[in-house]
Amino acid sequence: MRFEKLAALLLFAAASMSSVAADFSAWKQRMPIALGRVDRRTIGLLPVDATVSLKAADMADPQNPGRELRLVYRKNAETREIPFQLSRASVWDGDSSPSVPTFNARLTFFPADGDQAGTYELLYGNADARPTSYTTDLEVGGEGPHWTIENSLMTARLRAGDTVKRKRIDDRHADSGQLGSVTLKSRPATPITNQQNLLHWNPGVYIPRRGWVQAYAWDPPPVCEIERGPIFVEVRRGGPLPTVPEVELSITYRFFRERSFVEVSTRMDIVEDLGVVALRNNECIFNENLFTRMAWEQFGEVHDEPIAGYKPANKHGDLVRLKPDTPWFALYQPDSRIGVATVFASECNLAPRGGAPAQFEHAFSFTREPRDRQVFWSRPQILFAKEWDRKQLITVPKGSVYAEQNYYFFYDTEKAGPVDAVRRLSRAVQNPPDVKIGPYPFAPPK
């Protein structure tokens, strides 16, 4: 296993809590960052990710940016420092004449509450600056890939391998680092998990001669990285799918400060032609008695129904079949007051050289498995269901890509209402602010 602990380039503004205005005159350069089309009902719920690019010559030390960079928010006469996290930093020196080394990085921050007309500025060019001190509620424990990640609202445990490994790979719960369980700190008596202690199963494929092969069979993932910071903890895993090297798989989880959702990004690259019965993603599995109600939104209408009142719509147990881009789907239990939801962010599925990808039965489904006394949601890209003889194989050509991003939201229904908080998160996901970076509305001083 290749394991890396990446030291995040971290900045957090402890001075932002002070009522005394900070003096930023020593910073000689500034890059404006403006947020447009702000939804005031959801601003601050999700972080902003912005790619920044600065001339390295204008920085005091581009190889150590965490010392000098600051983010401030200006609105009218108010100036305050904003916590942020810097990641994926590099200096590019090439392809220009004359050479102009450029510092590039991803900047992540939570916008100021009520932001409407203010402007953020990334300050740099202060050789005497010192790193700031900071606090965060994010903590990481254990060893990779089965870390435990927690904040003030929840504890998330990534799956460790079983002591005894089963011979069949589709029955093996390996040291994969898949999301295994989440416990809300307001509801410690009711962890959200299942009998396998494995919530997130996919992405995966089914090929008759090889069986079901899913991400939880990684033992461990060939690539496993963690980045720790005050705004987020990011776990990145990747490598060929076990026994199916034709699929190069990557999964990224991001856990945020003071938030009880997980950003889940997955990508399957088909590196050789492949014939499959199923290619499935976004699958989370729960014990049947953990939740009693389900809810979703379609065409702007909210549906909230008892799970027990639905009979299977087909032979493989689907209770609900929805559009693949359904904004959200939630399960909750009024008695224990716990809820969980998948909130759709995006999909990007492409055939080689672009165009329509191979897809078959591409829908969002909620399914009951009576034999295992479990329920699950999933979004297949390709699926010959159980009522097919499953001898037919759909060709997925080399160069195909299946990628998507979802938010898994764990919440207390007493504090948030059965689905009110889910709808608010979905609104934030679907209506991000417009991020404008650069000299508008004014140029950095010369």
Disulfide bonds with the S-S distance in Angstrom:
none
